[in-house]
Structures are given as structure tokens and as C-alpha cells.
Amino acid sequence: MEIREVFARNLRILRKARGLSQEEVAHRAGIDRTYVSALERSVYNPSIDVVDRLAQVLEVEPSALLKRTGA
């Protein structure tokens, strides 16, 4: 699995685990909701700054968004 797919999966899982909508995450991170949607679909590569802002919103370390799990 490519790192962009790992990021997309982790973003979606962490967002849902916190009961947040894409719109709420986007608002808190200062980005557009459609960008969050595209990130969760592996359409775009986020900048390191966006990874950090999303991690802050989700209350995790940025590395949690990039961590590979499973096999």
C-alpha cells in the first residue's frame, strides 16, 4: 500500500473514531472540506504542514497519520 493510501485510511479511521465530519475537521484545520474528502480518497498528497494541522485536530502525533498497520 502506498503511503498516500495509508494516510487516507488513517485519516478516515481517526476522524470517524472521534465522531467528526469532514466539514468539522476541515474547519478546525483551516482547509476546505473537499480537500479533506480528496485526501481520504487518495487523490492528493498532503503537505507536511497539512499533516501537522490534521494531526492537531485529531489530537494525535503526525506519525499516527502515516503509520502502516497490519501485514
Beta strands, then each sheet from edge to edge (+ up, - down):
end
